Amino acid sequence: MKTITIELTDLQWQLLESALRDPEEWVKHVALSHAGKSSRLIRRAEEERLYADETVTALPGTIDELLENYFAQPGYKTRRQILEEQEASGELGRSGGLGEPTLPQEDPGE
């Protein structure tokens, strides 16, 4: 389980309160919404990869197992690892994990 903590100035908090009914719930919703969208993209990509692999005889039994399978692939890299490698090599791109799927890059308000 992960916990995310952010620090806001009093002015930043007032700005959020002026625009949102519950800023803490809004921030939580944004993070969980983004994770949900990423989950759907990764699930679809992993199912397609497994269906295309003739050596696979059964899919993982749960969504969590399917996602864990995706992250356990040899060569899997986090977005941070990919961007650091691209920065070091002078490349810039927007790919996720193994390059599939490209995870959404959205404004938190979407």
C-alpha atoms as one frame of an Amber mdcrd trajectory, in Angstrom:
protein
   0.000   0.000   0.000   1.315   3.445  -0.896   0.556   6.805   0.696   1.003
  10.081  -1.145   1.460  13.292   0.831   1.598  16.752  -0.700   2.272  20.108
   0.871   0.270  23.131  -0.174   0.649  26.706   0.853  -2.310  28.304   2.589
  -2.971  30.251  -0.599  -2.933  27.109  -2.743  -5.391  25.484  -0.333  -7.674
  28.519  -0.473  -7.586  28.374  -4.263  -8.637  24.721  -4.218 -11.359  25.377
  -1.664 -12.713  28.210  -3.769 -13.100  25.902  -6.772 -13.882  22.502  -5.245
 -16.392  21.189  -2.748 -13.823  18.837  -1.153 -10.226  19.264  -2.368  -8.946
  16.126  -0.619 -11.624  13.948  -2.223 -10.962  15.584  -5.595  -7.227  14.772
  -5.416  -7.990  11.188  -4.382 -10.518  10.867  -7.215  -8.004  12.156  -9.791
  -5.362   9.626  -8.716  -7.786   6.691  -8.607  -9.383   7.686 -11.907  -5.994
   7.783 -13.623  -5.075   4.388 -12.129  -8.381   2.975 -13.382  -7.804   4.243
 -16.920  -4.276   2.835 -16.889  -5.623  -0.478 -15.609  -8.057  -0.767 -18.514
  -5.327  -0.013 -21.065  -2.865  -2.449 -19.525  -5.483  -5.196 -19.114  -6.407
  -4.931 -22.786  -2.765  -4.994 -23.903  -1.917  -7.930 -21.644  -4.936  -9.947
 -22.781  -3.985  -9.349 -26.425  -0.373 -10.333 -25.717  -1.420 -13.538 -23.944
  -3.980 -14.492 -26.630  -1.296 -14.035 -29.294   1.204 -16.245 -27.409   0.627
 -19.850 -28.513   2.474 -21.175 -25.452  -0.120 -19.671 -23.094  -2.801 -22.202
 -22.194  -4.798 -20.128 -19.676  -5.229 -16.513 -18.695  -4.679 -15.363 -15.114
  -7.805 -15.895 -13.011  -8.327 -12.349 -11.737  -7.791  -8.827 -13.014  -5.129
  -8.263 -10.340  -3.288 -11.405 -11.482  -3.478 -10.221 -15.089  -2.009  -6.831
 -14.144   0.680  -8.438 -11.983   1.561 -10.678 -14.943   2.041  -7.585 -17.126
   4.349  -5.932 -14.599   6.333  -9.167 -14.108   7.299  -9.425 -17.799  11.024
  -9.524 -18.498  12.152  -6.094 -19.572   9.222  -4.209 -18.026  10.184  -0.635
 -17.155   8.311   2.065 -15.324   7.586   5.351 -17.059  10.331   6.965 -14.944
  12.900   4.374 -16.055  11.958   4.850 -19.712  12.133   8.634 -19.507  15.467
   8.534 -17.675  16.901   6.258 -20.386  15.527   8.494 -23.131  16.923  11.561
 -21.433  20.323   9.923 -21.068  20.362   8.902 -24.739  18.980  12.200 -26.012
  15.684  10.631 -27.121  12.329  11.887 -25.983   9.156   9.851 -26.320   5.917
   8.848 -24.641   5.720   5.115 -24.167   4.704   3.123 -21.139   6.127  -0.048
 -19.623   7.262  -2.204 -22.515   6.064   0.387 -24.991   2.533  -1.022 -24.923
   0.227   0.503 -24.023   1.030   4.179 -24.066  -0.540   5.374 -20.871  -2.693
   8.485 -20.966  -1.167  11.837 -20.149  -4.093  13.907 -18.994  -4.772  17.018
 -17.028  -5.849  16.153 -13.471  -9.171  17.890 -14.117 -10.275  15.408 -16.780
